[in-house]
Amino acid sequence: MPERQKEPAENFGQVAIFALPVVDDCCGYHHPEANDVGQPAEAQTMLLFPGSVLAAQIWGKWSLSGILSATCGSYIGALASALYIPSAGEGSARVPGRDEFWYEEELRQKALAGSTATTRVRFFWGTDIHGKPQVYGVHTGEGTPYENVRVANMQWNEQTQRYEFTPAHDVDGPLITWTPENPEHGYVPGHTGNDRPPLEQPTILVTPIPDGTDTYTTPPFPVPDPKEFNDYILVFPAGSGIKPIYVYLKEDPRKLPGVVTGRGVPLSPGTRWLDMSVSNNGNGAPIPAHIADKLRGREFKTFDEFREALWLEVSQDPELIAQFSSGNQTRIKQGLTAKAPIDGWYYGPKEIVKKFQIHHRVAVEYGGSVYDIDNLRIVTPRLHDEIHYRR
């Protein structure tokens, strides 16, 4: 068998990459205008993220009519017509390429059983030498763990007028949706603006894994462990007219592990740490140096875990904890975020955000460090909204 060579991803089907508008969303709310419903999307391909925030295509070609979405991270890659259809066998009346519907039904059954399907190419996200997002592809060797991809059945949701998939059996995973171009009721939300630059990658190459190995750890990139691939084959109901789609998702950096760095800022004697003159103005309140000393060097699985540890450390400091109300003291001792004074609340179109927020001065999407204490400020929800949307 001839040795596989590098080849463009387009050889396997239509390839496209989409991106959500840049936003430091650690506060958990969206810009109010992002929830407005506009006119039908026209003349451009977009992804629809929760809150009706539209993401634009930043790389490749995509002609399928519909809007793909995922609640995991800020980037999603999609590949159409890339499935590996195994031989139907001698004498079979089913011919791949002519009767592809039979394999789609097999994929549906695999999804119901929580099984996987075979593909000869997979993609994953990495970074280049400058820390910018890049996509890498690999040929999957026959009989290796890399050839098996999770399969997801996309079910129609009458209420939301879209196809949806959420991992079953309490498995943590993204909500993936597909909204038809012309849903039965209402319009697809219009474009609200997107400041993402195009992906700086001339082409996506699919690289073979060397024969006789299950891993590839030499340049140009290391291949992740098979369990670390974040991809799915999406299968739609029979009669929907939508072919299976392979998608690969980029994890939110806040959901990845990291080690705390940074030194914080010393508090002067008698200073109220989260006084409204600081937490509700400027860039917010820095983390005290003596709290930073307790956290520096510790590793956390997610930013949520770090946030809990931060407030627990505050609860152990007699001077800091005494600055909060009794209700907030109860929250902080449980590792929960303190509530801001009412003047610092954010009044959104669907909810009122009351808790203090941890703001990244240099946004994570622009390369800001997730766990660098010197990149973090404690701000009121009102100030957080002002920083991101009113300045």
Order of alpha helices (4+ residues) and beta strands (2+ residues): beta-beta-beta-beta-beta-beta-alpha-beta-beta-beta-beta-beta-beta-beta-beta-beta-beta-beta-alpha-alpha-beta-alpha-alpha-alpha-beta-beta-beta-beta-alpha
